[in-house]
Amino acid sequence: MTRHLVVGAFSPSVLLRVGRRVGLLAEHDLDVTEKPVPSSPAQFRALIDGELDAALTSPDNVVAYRFDPGNPLGETADVHIVSAIDRGLGLGVYARPGLDSAADLKGATIGVDVPGSGFALGLYALLESLGLDRGDYEIATLGSTPRRLEALLAGGCDATMLNAGNELRAEAAGSVRLGRLVDVCRPYLGTVLSAAGDRKRPLVEALAAALLATAREIGAGRADQVTVEEAVEALRLPEDLAVRYLERLKDPEEGLVADGVADIASMETIVGLRRRYVPALVDGADVLATALDPARGLIDPPSATRR
């Protein structure tokens, strides 16, 4: 019997689509509907309310909505990381056409999802490494990565963080990458599969297993043509850029996580960025001081189906 899941994502998931095409979702009796989300607060509102069964999201979002009552929703919830998906897929700061150095960003408008989101925190660190302090630029809240790409190309911002194929479209339009996040923050996780509570837990675990199997197929080169075709369709990439996207998926530094594990070293990077740029204190205590303690439940232990 086919089981249905609704998964929220910022950018279309090529991994999910390849899993469907090569039969790995069907192998786990899954029918998955992918629902685009406009921002991380909207994604986690829907996840917490049960409109989404799972989310493909930044691990920082899971940290924020699990532990920090100062998050944009103003509440915490039992959201947790089920498995790791990728290490950023080209995540970096891209400037609009005509700007080609960090010096050009003084006084500029920089687009983010929301100012306290994980990609925004990485952006602050990357711009700092390029010699820019927080007071050197203005922040604009623009929502999801595809929305920020549209704003960048339309002149709605001077630079933003892009990845997952959006950066390839920006480069093709004349944008310049000013820096890679993995050169400043490593090891790093860009995307994880997250869920709320125990709702549909067996199905979300099955999805994690299907996505891990798909990642291994891609990494082994057994799904190259399908992946390129899905990147062309889902991300609106010309074939040459879709081939570059495939190469990025296979990149051990920025690509898919071959074992699906949200490793502690990468999570220390994620939590460290949040503690550095948006410290969360309750009654004077740092709410993230023990966030990675297994007893606090942020990261699910790998199930037998994902080993």
ChimeraX attribute file (.defattr): number of C-alpha atoms within 10 A of each C-alpha:
attribute: neighborCount
match mode: 1-to-1
recipient: residues
	/A:1	7
	/A:2	12
	/A:3	13
	/A:4	14
	/A:5	18
	/A:6	18
	/A:7	26
	/A:8	29
	/A:9	23
	/A:10	23
	/A:11	23
	/A:12	21
	/A:13	20
	/A:14	24
	/A:15	21
	/A:16	21
	/A:17	22
	/A:18	26
	/A:19	26
	/A:20	19
	/A:21	16
	/A:22	16
	/A:23	15
	/A:24	21
	/A:25	25
	/A:26	17
	/A:27	13
	/A:28	17
	/A:29	17
	/A:30	21
	/A:31	15
	/A:32	19
	/A:33	14
	/A:34	21
	/A:35	17
	/A:36	15
	/A:37	19
	/A:38	19
	/A:39	20
	/A:40	25
	/A:41	19
	/A:42	15
	/A:43	25
	/A:44	28
	/A:45	16
	/A:46	17
	/A:47	23
	/A:48	20
	/A:49	11
	/A:50	15
	/A:51	15
	/A:52	22
	/A:53	26
	/A:54	31
	/A:55	28
	/A:56	24
	/A:57	24
	/A:58	25
	/A:59	29
	/A:60	24
	/A:61	24
	/A:62	28
	/A:63	25
	/A:64	26
	/A:65	25
	/A:66	22
	/A:67	20
	/A:68	23
	/A:69	17
	/A:70	17
	/A:71	19
	/A:72	18
	/A:73	15
	/A:74	9
	/A:75	14
	/A:76	17
	/A:77	17
	/A:78	15
	/A:79	25
	/A:80	24
	/A:81	25
	/A:82	27
	/A:83	32
	/A:84	28
	/A:85	27
	/A:86	27
	/A:87	24
	/A:88	25
	/A:89	26
	/A:90	26
	/A:91	24
	/A:92	23
	/A:93	26
	/A:94	27
	/A:95	28
	/A:96	24
	/A:97	17
	/A:98	11
	/A:99	18
	/A:100	16
	/A:101	14
	/A:102	19
	/A:103	13
	/A:104	13
	/A:105	19
	/A:106	14
	/A:107	12
	/A:108	15
	/A:109	18
	/A:110	25
	/A:111	27
	/A:112	28
	/A:113	24
	/A:114	20
	/A:115	18
	/A:116	18
	/A:117	23
	/A:118	26
	/A:119	29
	/A:120	23
	/A:121	22
	/A:122	26
	/A:123	25
	/A:124	19
	/A:125	21
	/A:126	23
	/A:127	21
	/A:128	15
	/A:129	14
	/A:130	14
	/A:131	12
	/A:132	17
	/A:133	13
	/A:134	11
	/A:135	9
	/A:136	15
	/A:137	16
	/A:138	15
	/A:139	19
	/A:140	17
	/A:141	15
	/A:142	23
	/A:143	20
	/A:144	20
	/A:145	25
	/A:146	21
	/A:147	18
	/A:148	25
	/A:149	26
	/A:150	15
	/A:151	18
	/A:152	24
	/A:153	19
	/A:154	11
	/A:155	13
	/A:156	17
	/A:157	24
	/A:158	24
	/A:159	31
	/A:160	28
	/A:161	29
	/A:162	30
	/A:163	21
	/A:164	27
	/A:165	28
	/A:166	24
	/A:167	26
	/A:168	21
	/A:169	20
	/A:170	22
	/A:171	16
	/A:172	12
	/A:173	12
	/A:174	15
	/A:175	22
	/A:176	20
	/A:177	25
	/A:178	18
	/A:179	20
	/A:180	20
	/A:181	23
	/A:182	20
	/A:183	11
	/A:184	16
	/A:185	17
	/A:186	16
	/A:187	19
	/A:188	24
	/A:189	29
	/A:190	27
	/A:191	25
	/A:192	27
	/A:193	28
	/A:194	30
	/A:195	28
	/A:196	24
	/A:197	15
	/A:198	12
	/A:199	12
	/A:200	16
	/A:201	15
	/A:202	11
	/A:203	18
	/A:204	24
	/A:205	22
	/A:206	20
	/A:207	28
	/A:208	24
	/A:209	23
	/A:210	26
	/A:211	26
	/A:212	27
	/A:213	19
	/A:214	27
	/A:215	27
	/A:216	19
	/A:217	18
	/A:218	24
	/A:219	21
	/A:220	11
	/A:221	13
	/A:222	13
	/A:223	19
	/A:224	17
	/A:225	14
	/A:226	17
	/A:227	25
	/A:228	24
	/A:229	18
	/A:230	22
	/A:231	28
	/A:232	20
	/A:233	16
	/A:234	15
	/A:235	22
	/A:236	14
	/A:237	22
	/A:238	16
	/A:239	14
	/A:240	10
	/A:241	20
	/A:242	22
	/A:243	19
	/A:244	16
	/A:245	27
	/A:246	22
	/A:247	16
	/A:248	19
	/A:249	26
	/A:250	22
	/A:251	17
	/A:252	13
	/A:253	19
	/A:254	22
	/A:255	24
	/A:256	28
	/A:257	26
	/A:258	19
	/A:259	17
	/A:260	24
	/A:261	21
	/A:262	25
	/A:263	15
	/A:264	13
	/A:265	12
	/A:266	19
	/A:267	21
	/A:268	16
	/A:269	18
	/A:270	26
	/A:271	21
	/A:272	17
	/A:273	21
	/A:274	22
	/A:275	17
	/A:276	11
	/A:277	14
	/A:278	17
	/A:279	15
	/A:280	20
	/A:281	15
	/A:282	10
	/A:283	6
	/A:284	7
	/A:285	9
	/A:286	14
	/A:287	16
	/A:288	20
	/A:289	13
	/A:290	11
	/A:291	19
	/A:292	16
	/A:293	12
	/A:294	11
	/A:295	9
	/A:296	12
	/A:297	15
	/A:298	21
	/A:299	26
	/A:300	15
	/A:301	14
	/A:302	17
	/A:303	14
	/A:304	8
	/A:305	11
	/A:306	19
	/A:307	10
